[in-house]
Amino acid sequence: MPRLQVVRPDDEPENVVQARAEELRLLEAMLFASAEPLDEKSLAARLPQGVDVHEALVRLQEEYATRGVNLVRIGGKWTFRTANDLSWLLSKESIETRKLSRAAIETLAIIAYHQPVTRAEIEELRGVSTSKGSVDVLLETGWIRPRGRRKTPGRAGRGRRSAGARGAQGGGHVGWPAAAGVFSADALGRPDFA
């Protein structure tokens, strides 16, 4: 690395100071105008003869160290970048628009009108089986949310005690409760849900 030396303005003639300022101006212009980082060889080709490009780049880097943009070296090439402590100013938040499928729109309409509603009830109203993807898209966007489980009678033959065991004497269960997921559309602005 080149050795840096402190020089007072009184020790140098004016033309040397002006030449140094001119080469820094040329470097700044090339680096600002470039769409991609530049290497020292391409910078040296456009500067006047006898200019130490590396030393000028280091000096320029020191000058920009406290500013909003910094001169940085990336992969052997030089470029200006936003200072790390100010990068939050340039972050951009964008809203991704997503088009719902026809099935998802129908599902959303049923949930909004009949809420709270189970998947089985949605399928019964639509007349076709509801794909998991339609409900998942609505859950991801936050337009619907699960509201717990609804206790419904279980399927015949599953978890059911035989009628002779207790049902004939009374007190037997018709069927063990089965859980069904319930969905509601709270995000649609319905104030009657807690």
Buried (B, 14 or more C-beta within 10 A) or exposed (E): EEEEEEEEEEEEEEEEEEBBEEBBEBBBEBBEEBEEBBEBEBBBEEBEEEBEBBBBBBBBBEEBEEEEBBBBBEEEBBBBEEBEEEEEEEEEEEEEEEEBEEBBEBBBEBBBEBBBBBBBBBBEBBEEEBEEEBBEBBEEEEBBBEBEEBEEEBEEEEEBEEEEEEBEEEEBEEBEEBEBBBBBBBBEEEEEEE
